[in-house]
Amino acid sequence: MTNTSENQPVADPDEPFLTLDLTKMALDSANVGIWILDAVSRKFLPSNRSKILFGFLPEEQVSFDDALLKVAGKNRRRVLAAVEKAIKSRGNLYVECPLNMLTEKKHRWLSIIGGFSTSDLNNNYFSGIVVDITEQKQNDLRRSRFIGIVSHELKTPLTTLKAYVQMLNNWAKKQKDNFSIGALSKVEKQVRKMLNMINSLLNLSGAEAGKIHLTKQTFSLNELLNEVMEETLFITASHQISMTPCETILINADRDKIEQVLVNLLSNAAKYSDAGTSIEIACALDDHEIKVSIRDQGLGISPQNIEKLFLPHYRVESKETEKIDGFGIGLYLCSEIINQHNGRIWVDSEIGKGSTFNFSLPV
């Protein structure tokens, strides 16, 4: 009788440890750190590489609060909010942040990704990786400076062109020249679109450099909503846009920046929904904040795309969206503007059933 066990491969007892060592070597060579956070006790277990990336020595004991204190300025609150949200919703974490490094002249930028390894509600181990993206961020800033310079140079002649087109349009109306009125209206519409694109690029340059400046004033939100709705209807006549009546609301904010947010959200609602469908605007006021919602009947957004929707240069890639123009900067700018106002911005969506983009501002 043949002993088949002699033909069986013998398991190597060191194989699991060898695999772990190889994985660690691969991650270290890629300058990637690993971390684990207990969602209940908040005990933080970073790898040596994670400690180094956060500016600590490998032998130091590092708590979650210690790591958070390394995050620069106002970004600290944003990172903490992202972690808390991911833990509470048992979703994924994706956040980029600069660190205060005393030994370095420039900020070090980290990308932090994490989530729960299983869907088991008893699993409290929230884990992930941290990557140094400083070089990528510096390239982004150089690109933003270039975009800012070029955009600024383009804006001056376009503003002059817009003024001349408006003058010619007024003259054509006095002459009752319907052909010229129609043609000049179309030219003015395209000039306005180009100016909006240039303003977005200029604001992107400022946002990525951390230089969005607010000029706050007290104004009627209702009036602004009506103005933006009428402007959008003029540019995009293919959709039915309506607004739910709400009480008169006065807010103290940067009117131009809030207008930019509204224009962007409304134009997106039109771009990503079929012609003839409706877009609804609503606003509500409570004791602590004012909330604005824009609902469309468009394509909808999947949960994995929602998490990255407000990141710079991110666009949802699909067969339906590949022919839709865009730079992937509009929602990022909206997010930065609302965050600068100490507000919140989020989206509720379901594939095939449309999306509702919401933002709130403190009263």
PAROGU-386801 format. One record per residue (C-alpha): x, y, z; residue in one letter. Coordinates in steps of 0.1 Angstrom, whole numbers. Layout:
+-------+-------+-------+------+
:  east : north :    up : code :
+-------+-------+-------+------+
:     X :     Y :     Z :    A :
...
+-------+-------+-------+------+
//
This chain:
+-------+-------+-------+------+
:  east : north :    up : code :
+-------+-------+-------+------+
:     0 :     0 :     0 :    M :
:    14 :    34 :   -10 :    T :
:    18 :    60 :    16 :    N :
:     3 :    91 :    -1 :    T :
:    15 :   114 :    27 :    S :
:    50 :   111 :    13 :    E :
:    38 :   129 :   -18 :    N :
:    20 :   157 :     1 :    Q :
:    39 :   190 :     3 :    P :
:    50 :   198 :    38 :    V :
:    37 :   232 :    52 :    A :
:    64 :   256 :    61 :    D :
:    56 :   269 :    97 :    P :
:    74 :   302 :    89 :    D :
:    54 :   309 :    58 :    E :
:    28 :   333 :    74 :    P :
:    57 :   353 :    90 :    F :
:    76 :   353 :    57 :    L :
:    45 :   367 :    40 :    T :
:    41 :   394 :    66 :    L :
:    78 :   403 :    63 :    D :
:    75 :   406 :    25 :    L :
:    43 :   427 :    28 :    T :
:    60 :   450 :    54 :    K :
:    91 :   453 :    31 :    M :
:    69 :   462 :     1 :    A :
:    50 :   488 :    21 :    L :
:    82 :   503 :    36 :    D :
:    99 :   505 :     2 :    S :
:    68 :   524 :   -12 :    A :
:    70 :   547 :    18 :    N :
:    35 :   536 :    30 :    V :
:    26 :   533 :    67 :    G :
:     0 :   511 :    83 :    I :
:   -22 :   521 :   113 :    W :
:   -50 :   506 :   134 :    I :
:   -75 :   526 :   155 :    L :
:   -99 :   511 :   180 :    D :
:  -132 :   528 :   172 :    A :
:  -144 :   525 :   208 :    V :
:  -113 :   531 :   230 :    S :
:   -95 :   552 :   203 :    R :
:   -63 :   533 :   210 :    K :
:   -40 :   541 :   181 :    F :
:   -14 :   516 :   168 :    L :
:     7 :   531 :   140 :    P :
:    36 :   512 :   123 :    S :
:    71 :   526 :   125 :    N :
:    67 :   540 :    90 :    R :
:    35 :   557 :   100 :    S :
:    52 :   573 :   130 :    K :
:    81 :   586 :   108 :    I :
:    56 :   600 :    83 :    L :
:    38 :   619 :   111 :    F :
:    72 :   633 :   123 :    G :
:    79 :   609 :   152 :    F :
:   107 :   586 :   160 :    L :
:   100 :   548 :   156 :    P :
:   106 :   541 :   193 :    E :
:    81 :   568 :   205 :    E :
:    46 :   561 :   218 :    Q :
:    22 :   579 :   196 :    V :
:   -15 :   583 :   204 :    S :
:   -43 :   594 :   180 :    F :
:   -43 :   629 :   196 :    D :
:    -5 :   631 :   192 :    D :
:    -9 :   624 :   154 :    A :
:   -38 :   648 :   151 :    L :
:   -18 :   676 :   167 :    L :
:     7 :   673 :   139 :    K :
:   -19 :   683 :   114 :    V :
:   -16 :   720 :   104 :    A :
:   -41 :   746 :   116 :    G :
:   -77 :   745 :   105 :    K :
:   -71 :   712 :    87 :    N :
:   -71 :   694 :   121 :    R :
:  -108 :   699 :   126 :    R :
:  -115 :   687 :    90 :    R :
:   -95 :   655 :    95 :    V :
:  -111 :   647 :   129 :    L :
:  -146 :   653 :   114 :    A :
:  -137 :   629 :    85 :    A :
:  -125 :   602 :   109 :    V :
:  -156 :   605 :   131 :    E :
:  -179 :   604 :   101 :    K :
:  -163 :   573 :    87 :    A :
:  -164 :   555 :   120 :    I :
:  -200 :   565 :   127 :    K :
:  -212 :   555 :    93 :    S :
:  -189 :   525 :    91 :    R :
:  -178 :   539 :    57 :    G :
:  -144 :   546 :    42 :    N :
:  -120 :   573 :    51 :    L :
:  -101 :   593 :    24 :    Y :
:   -85 :   626 :    35 :    V :
:   -54 :   647 :    25 :    E :
:   -38 :   670 :    50 :    C :
:    -6 :   691 :    56 :    P :
:    15 :   686 :    87 :    L :
:    35 :   711 :   108 :    N :
:    71 :   698 :   105 :    M :
:    95 :   719 :   125 :    L :
:   125 :   704 :   107 :    T :
:   112 :   711 :    72 :    E :
:   107 :   744 :    55 :    K :
:    75 :   733 :    37 :    K :
:    45 :   714 :    48 :    H :
:    46 :   677 :    45 :    R :
:    13 :   664 :    29 :    W :
:    -1 :   630 :    38 :    L :
:   -29 :   610 :    22 :    S :
:   -48 :   589 :    48 :    I :
:   -71 :   560 :    37 :    I :
:   -90 :   537 :    60 :    G :
:  -121 :   517 :    68 :    G :
:  -134 :   486 :    86 :    F :
:  -120 :   453 :    73 :    S :
:  -154 :   435 :    77 :    T :
:  -190 :   444 :    79 :    S :
:  -194 :   428 :   113 :    D :
:  -207 :   454 :   137 :    L :
:  -187 :   439 :   165 :    N :
:  -155 :   446 :   146 :    N :
:  -141 :   478 :   162 :    N :
:  -108 :   479 :   144 :    Y :
:  -107 :   508 :   120 :    F :
:   -75 :   505 :   100 :    S :
:   -57 :   518 :    69 :    G :
:   -26 :   533 :    53 :    I :
:    -9 :   566 :    52 :    V :
:    12 :   579 :    22 :    V :
:    35 :   608 :    17 :    D :
:    21 :   629 :   -12 :    I :
:    42 :   660 :    -7 :    T :
:    58 :   659 :   -41 :    E :
:    24 :   655 :   -58 :    Q :
:    10 :   684 :   -38 :    K :
:    39 :   707 :   -47 :    Q :
:    34 :   698 :   -84 :    N :
:    -3 :   706 :   -80 :    D :
:     6 :   740 :   -64 :    L :
:    30 :   748 :   -93 :    R :
:     3 :   739 :  -118 :    R :
:   -23 :   761 :   -99 :    S :
:     0 :   791 :   -99 :    R :
:     4 :   787 :  -136 :    F :
:   -33 :   784 :  -141 :    I :
:   -39 :   814 :  -119 :    G :
:   -15 :   836 :  -139 :    I :
:   -29 :   825 :  -173 :    V :
:   -65 :   828 :  -161 :    S :
:   -59 :   863 :  -148 :    H :
:   -44 :   874 :  -181 :    E :
:   -74 :   859 :  -200 :    L :
:  -100 :   875 :  -178 :    K :
:   -91 :   912 :  -186 :    T :
:   -98 :   910 :  -224 :    P :
:  -129 :   889 :  -219 :    L :
:  -144 :   914 :  -194 :    T :
:  -138 :   941 :  -220 :    T :
:  -154 :   920 :  -247 :    L :
:  -184 :   914 :  -226 :    K :
:  -189 :   951 :  -221 :    A :
:  -187 :   958 :  -258 :    Y :
:  -212 :   930 :  -266 :    V :
:  -236 :   944 :  -240 :    Q :
:  -233 :   979 :  -256 :    M :
:  -239 :   964 :  -291 :    L :
:  -269 :   945 :  -278 :    N :
:  -284 :   976 :  -264 :    N :
:  -279 :   994 :  -297 :    W :
:  -295 :   965 :  -316 :    A :
:  -325 :   967 :  -293 :    K :
:  -329 :  1004 :  -301 :    K :
:  -327 :   996 :  -338 :    Q :
:  -351 :   967 :  -334 :    K :
:  -326 :   945 :  -353 :    D :
:  -339 :   911 :  -342 :    N :
:  -311 :   892 :  -360 :    F :
:  -284 :   911 :  -343 :    S :
:  -302 :   909 :  -309 :    I :
:  -303 :   871 :  -312 :    G :
:  -267 :   867 :  -324 :    A :
:  -253 :   891 :  -297 :    L :
:  -273 :   873 :  -270 :    S :
:  -256 :   841 :  -280 :    K :
:  -222 :   857 :  -280 :    V :
:  -229 :   872 :  -245 :    E :
:  -239 :   838 :  -233 :    K :
:  -207 :   822 :  -244 :    Q :
:  -186 :   850 :  -230 :    V :
:  -204 :   846 :  -197 :    R :
:  -196 :   808 :  -197 :    K :
:  -159 :   815 :  -204 :    M :
:  -157 :   841 :  -176 :    L :
:  -173 :   815 :  -152 :    N :
:  -147 :   789 :  -163 :    M :
:  -119 :   814 :  -157 :    I :
:  -133 :   824 :  -123 :    N :
:  -134 :   787 :  -113 :    S :
:   -98 :   783 :  -124 :    L :
:   -87 :   814 :  -104 :    L :
:  -106 :   802 :   -74 :    N :
:   -90 :   767 :   -77 :    L :
:   -56 :   783 :   -77 :    S :
:   -65 :   802 :   -45 :    G :
:   -81 :   772 :   -29 :    A :
:   -51 :   749 :   -34 :    E :
:   -28 :   776 :   -21 :    A :
:   -51 :   780 :     9 :    G :
:   -60 :   816 :    -1 :    K :
:   -97 :   818 :    -5 :    I :
:  -105 :   853 :     8 :    H :
:  -140 :   861 :    20 :    L :
:  -156 :   895 :    18 :    T :
:  -187 :   891 :    40 :    K :
:  -218 :   912 :    39 :    Q :
:  -254 :   909 :    50 :    T :
:  -278 :   901 :    21 :    F :
:  -311 :   883 :    13 :    S :
:  -305 :   847 :     4 :    L :
:  -340 :   846 :   -13 :    N :
:  -330 :   873 :   -37 :    E :
:  -297 :   856 :   -45 :    L :
:  -315 :   823 :   -51 :    L :
:  -340 :   840 :   -75 :    N :
:  -312 :   857 :   -94 :    E :
:  -292 :   825 :   -98 :    V :
:  -323 :   806 :  -109 :    M :
:  -332 :   832 :  -136 :    E :
:  -296 :   833 :  -148 :    E :
:  -295 :   795 :  -150 :    T :
:  -328 :   795 :  -169 :    L :
:  -313 :   820 :  -194 :    F :
:  -282 :   799 :  -200 :    I :
:  -299 :   764 :  -197 :    T :
:  -334 :   766 :  -211 :    A :
:  -337 :   728 :  -214 :    S :
:  -348 :   721 :  -178 :    H :
:  -377 :   731 :  -156 :    Q :
:  -363 :   749 :  -126 :    I :
:  -385 :   757 :   -96 :    S :
:  -380 :   770 :   -61 :    M :
:  -400 :   762 :   -30 :    T :
:  -411 :   795 :   -14 :    P :
:  -394 :   801 :    19 :    C :
:  -393 :   829 :    45 :    E :
:  -371 :   859 :    40 :    T :
:  -336 :   849 :    51 :    I :
:  -307 :   874 :    58 :    L :
:  -273 :   859 :    61 :    I :
:  -238 :   873 :    66 :    N :
:  -215 :   857 :    40 :    A :
:  -195 :   864 :     9 :    D :
:  -223 :   869 :   -16 :    R :
:  -202 :   863 :   -47 :    D :
:  -187 :   831 :   -34 :    K :
:  -222 :   817 :   -23 :    I :
:  -235 :   827 :   -58 :    E :
:  -206 :   807 :   -73 :    Q :
:  -216 :   776 :   -52 :    V :
:  -253 :   779 :   -63 :    L :
:  -244 :   784 :  -100 :    V :
:  -221 :   754 :   -99 :    N :
:  -246 :   731 :   -82 :    L :
:  -274 :   742 :  -106 :    L :
:  -253 :   738 :  -137 :    S :
:  -242 :   704 :  -125 :    N :
:  -279 :   694 :  -119 :    A :
:  -286 :   704 :  -155 :    A :
:  -256 :   687 :  -170 :    K :
:  -261 :   654 :  -153 :    Y :
:  -299 :   651 :  -160 :    S :
:  -320 :   647 :  -191 :    D :
:  -334 :   677 :  -209 :    A :
:  -370 :   684 :  -198 :    G :
:  -366 :   670 :  -163 :    T :
:  -371 :   692 :  -133 :    S :
:  -347 :   707 :  -109 :    I :
:  -360 :   719 :   -75 :    E :
:  -344 :   744 :   -51 :    I :
:  -354 :   746 :   -15 :    A :
:  -342 :   764 :    16 :    C :
:  -350 :   761 :    53 :    A :
:  -340 :   780 :    84 :    L :
:  -337 :   766 :   120 :    D :
:  -322 :   780 :   152 :    D :
:  -287 :   772 :   143 :    H :
:  -282 :   771 :   105 :    E :
:  -297 :   777 :    71 :    I :
:  -299 :   748 :    46 :    K :
:  -302 :   750 :     8 :    V :
:  -310 :   719 :   -13 :    S :
:  -309 :   714 :   -51 :    I :
:  -325 :   682 :   -63 :    R :
:  -323 :   668 :   -98 :    D :
:  -337 :   637 :  -116 :    Q :
:  -304 :   628 :  -131 :    G :
:  -280 :   598 :  -132 :    L :
:  -274 :   595 :   -95 :    G :
:  -241 :   587 :   -78 :    I :
:  -228 :   555 :   -63 :    S :
:  -217 :   554 :   -26 :    P :
:  -180 :   548 :   -35 :    Q :
:  -180 :   579 :   -58 :    N :
:  -198 :   601 :   -32 :    I :
:  -169 :   597 :    -8 :    E :
:  -145 :   613 :   -34 :    K :
:  -169 :   637 :   -50 :    L :
:  -155 :   668 :   -33 :    F :
:  -118 :   660 :   -40 :    L :
:   -99 :   682 :   -65 :    P :
:   -99 :   670 :  -101 :    H :
:  -121 :   640 :   -93 :    Y :
:  -148 :   631 :  -118 :    R :
:  -172 :   602 :  -119 :    V :
:  -161 :   581 :  -148 :    E :
:  -188 :   561 :  -166 :    S :
:  -202 :   557 :  -201 :    K :
:  -229 :   582 :  -193 :    E :
:  -205 :   609 :  -181 :    T :
:  -176 :   605 :  -205 :    E :
:  -192 :   630 :  -230 :    K :
:  -200 :   656 :  -204 :    I :
:  -176 :   685 :  -202 :    D :
:  -159 :   694 :  -169 :    G :
:  -125 :   697 :  -151 :    F :
:  -135 :   681 :  -119 :    G :
:  -129 :   712 :   -99 :    I :
:  -164 :   727 :   -94 :    G :
:  -175 :   706 :   -64 :    L :
:  -141 :   709 :   -48 :    Y :
:  -144 :   747 :   -49 :    L :
:  -179 :   745 :   -36 :    C :
:  -167 :   725 :    -7 :    S :
:  -138 :   748 :     1 :    E :
:  -160 :   779 :    -1 :    I :
:  -186 :   764 :    23 :    I :
:  -159 :   751 :    47 :    N :
:  -144 :   786 :    48 :    Q :
:  -179 :   798 :    59 :    H :
:  -178 :   771 :    87 :    N :
:  -207 :   754 :    69 :    G :
:  -213 :   719 :    56 :    R :
:  -218 :   704 :    22 :    I :
:  -230 :   669 :    13 :    W :
:  -250 :   649 :   -12 :    V :
:  -278 :   623 :   -10 :    D :
:  -281 :   602 :   -41 :    S :
:  -291 :   569 :   -56 :    E :
:  -281 :   555 :   -90 :    I :
:  -309 :   562 :  -115 :    G :
:  -330 :   582 :   -92 :    K :
:  -312 :   616 :   -91 :    G :
:  -292 :   635 :   -65 :    S :
:  -298 :   662 :   -39 :    T :
:  -269 :   685 :   -32 :    F :
:  -272 :   702 :     2 :    N :
:  -252 :   729 :    20 :    F :
:  -258 :   747 :    53 :    S :
:  -244 :   779 :    67 :    L :
:  -244 :   790 :   104 :    P :
:  -269 :   817 :   112 :    V :
+-------+-------+-------+------+
//
